[in-house]
Amino acid sequence: MEKIYNYALWLLSKRSYSRSGLSQKIKLKLRKLEIPQEQQGTLLESTINKLEEKKLLDDQRHKEIIIARYQNRWGFQKIKQKLASEQIELTKEEWNQTQSLVNINSETETLLEKKAKKYWDKYSQKYPEDRFKTQTKTIQGLLAQGHDYQEIKKTLKNLIHFDSQIDT
């Protein structure tokens, strides 16, 4: 049905979608149009396949867009979780490869270092007499941003003489 294909093109003109994300949107549209259940599956598959053939729908490209959009704000775990919600897998090797392209200049601060400093400054002002609480809150904030615990410990150790005997 041409109406469904045009709807999919319209959606893709607004932003990038994964195969599963676009499929969900199209399924909702098919139900709204009251298309018989028997026809929905074939219409959905033919529309998705046509878009993939024309290279308008590509999970790999969508993954790259998501990484580019969020890599300056989130850590690996959070981006991996975002992609998993769209049924796309992100390996640690792919993440490291994109990070090495971003951090060509080794003198630049990493995202984790910047955020660690930001959180440390924030919580050391809020709790000036309580280093444990400052450290704990900093770790919690960085974990919430999707950074790896071991990487956080290593970064904090380098930046602020992290007390490795304190674990959260």
Summary of the structure (lengths in Angstrom):
residues: 168
radius of gyration: 21.8
end to end distance: 55.3
largest distance: 67.3
contacts: 444
relative contact order: 0.09
helix: 71%
strand: 0%
